[in-house]
Amino acid sequence: MERINVILLRRVAKLGQIGDVIPVRPGFARNYLLPQKIALRATKENIKYFEDRKAQIEATNAETRAEAQKVAEEMKECAIAIIRQASEHGILYGSVSGRDIAAAIKAKGFVVAANQINLNIPIKTLGVHDIPIDLHPEVSIMIKLSVAKSEEEAQQQISEII
């Protein structure tokens, strides 16, 4: 299968570090890496451009990582509650998605995008769940999410985990 080489402008999980020249599928580069400004095509001109700006790119990355670390420290003890309807067996009528969690975190005063919440599958049961959040490619945290039928039940679950 045909691959094209790209230079990473920031760290990408399971792909590489800043400055790595890696082969990727053309569609992945064209549809995600290049439009999001995560990578450049590995041409001679772009390699020279990257080498000229490498210090600036790394400084910007260090600055955003420091900001993410600061937010991670503030969010470390964050526990959120989401109220949902559920059956007698604890199965939700619907589910809790990354967008719902992002809205609950925003209500607590933090800004987190739904795509930073690392849910593999939507939550469909009542209870307390550990939610991984990627604040930066190099900074991740876990927060506690209480999914309950009522506000009182949610507060009780949160008080048990803190």
C-alpha positions in Angstrom: 0.0 0.0 0.0 1.3 3.4 -0.9 2.5 5.7 1.9 3.7 9.3 2.1 6.3 10.7 4.5 5.3 13.6 6.8 7.1 15.6 9.5 5.2 15.8 12.8 4.8 19.3 14.2 3.6 18.0 17.5 3.5 14.7 19.4 0.8 12.3 18.3 0.0 9.3 20.4 1.0 6.0 18.7 2.6 7.8 15.8 5.7 9.8 16.9 7.3 12.9 18.5 7.9 16.4 17.2 10.2 16.3 14.2 9.8 12.6 13.4 9.6 11.8 9.7 7.1 9.0 9.4 5.3 7.2 6.6 1.5 7.4 6.8 -1.4 6.6 4.5 -2.2 9.4 2.0 -5.8 9.8 3.2 -4.8 10.1 6.9 -2.3 12.8 5.9 -4.6 14.6 3.5 -7.8 14.5 5.7 -6.4 14.8 9.2 -2.7 15.6 9.7 -2.2 18.3 7.1 -5.5 20.2 7.6 -5.1 20.2 11.5 -1.5 21.5 11.0 -0.2 18.5 12.9 2.3 17.6 10.2 3.9 18.8 6.9 4.7 16.7 3.9 8.4 15.7 4.1 9.7 17.6 1.1 13.2 19.1 1.0 11.7 22.6 1.4 9.5 21.6 4.4 12.4 19.8 6.1 14.5 22.9 5.8 11.5 25.0 7.0 11.0 22.7 10.0 14.7 22.8 10.9 14.7 26.6 10.8 11.6 26.8 13.1 12.3 23.7 15.3 13.2 25.8 18.4 10.1 27.9 18.0 7.8 24.9 17.5 9.3 23.1 20.6 9.0 26.3 22.7 5.3 26.6 21.7 4.8 22.9 22.6 6.5 23.3 26.0 4.3 26.4 26.7 1.1 24.6 25.9 2.2 21.5 27.8 2.9 23.8 30.9 -0.6 25.2 30.6 -2.1 21.7 30.4 -0.1 20.7 33.4 -1.5 23.6 35.4 -5.1 22.7 34.3 -4.4 19.1 35.2 -3.3 20.1 38.7 -6.5 22.1 39.2 -8.7 19.3 37.8 -7.0 16.5 39.7 -9.7 16.3 42.4 -12.5 17.0 40.0 -15.6 14.8 40.3 -18.6 15.4 38.1 -22.2 14.1 38.2 -24.6 13.5 35.4 -28.3 12.7 36.1 -30.0 10.3 33.7 -33.1 8.1 33.6 -32.4 4.4 34.0 -34.0 1.1 34.4 -34.3 -0.8 37.7 -31.2 -2.8 36.7 -29.1 0.3 36.3 -29.1 0.4 32.5 -29.5 4.0 31.1 -32.2 4.9 28.7 -29.7 6.4 26.2 -26.0 6.9 27.1 -23.5 9.4 28.4 -21.1 10.6 25.6 -18.0 12.8 25.5 -20.1 15.8 24.7 -22.2 15.3 27.9 -19.1 15.0 30.0 -17.5 18.1 28.4 -20.6 20.1 29.2 -20.5 18.9 32.8 -16.9 19.8 33.1 -17.6 23.2 31.6 -20.2 23.7 34.3 -17.4 23.2 36.9 -15.4 26.0 35.3 -12.9 24.1 33.2 -12.7 24.2 29.4 -12.4 20.7 27.8 -13.4 19.8 24.2 -15.4 16.7 23.6 -12.6 15.2 21.5 -10.2 15.5 24.4 -12.4 13.0 26.4 -11.1 9.6 25.7 -14.2 7.4 25.8 -13.9 4.2 23.8 -17.6 3.5 24.1 -20.5 5.6 25.5 -21.4 5.0 29.2 -24.7 3.1 29.5 -24.8 2.1 33.2 -25.3 3.9 36.5 -22.4 4.2 38.9 -19.0 5.8 39.2 -16.7 5.7 36.1 -13.1 6.7 35.6 -12.8 9.1 32.6 -9.5 9.7 30.9 -9.0 13.2 29.5 -6.1 14.2 27.2 -5.5 17.9 27.9 -2.3 17.8 25.7 -0.7 15.0 23.7 1.7 14.6 26.7 -0.7 15.4 29.6 -3.6 13.1 30.5 -5.7 12.9 33.7 -8.4 10.7 35.1 -11.5 12.2 36.6 -14.4 10.5 38.4 -17.9 10.6 36.8 -20.9 9.7 38.8 -23.9 8.7 36.7 -27.0 8.6 38.9 -30.8 8.8 38.8 -31.0 11.7 41.2 -28.9 14.6 42.5 -28.9 13.1 46.0 -27.7 9.7 44.7 -25.0 11.4 42.7 -23.8 13.4 45.7 -23.7 10.2 47.8 -21.6 8.5 45.1 -19.2 11.4 44.9 -18.8 11.6 48.7 -17.9 7.9 48.8 -15.1 8.3 46.2 -13.5 11.5 47.5 
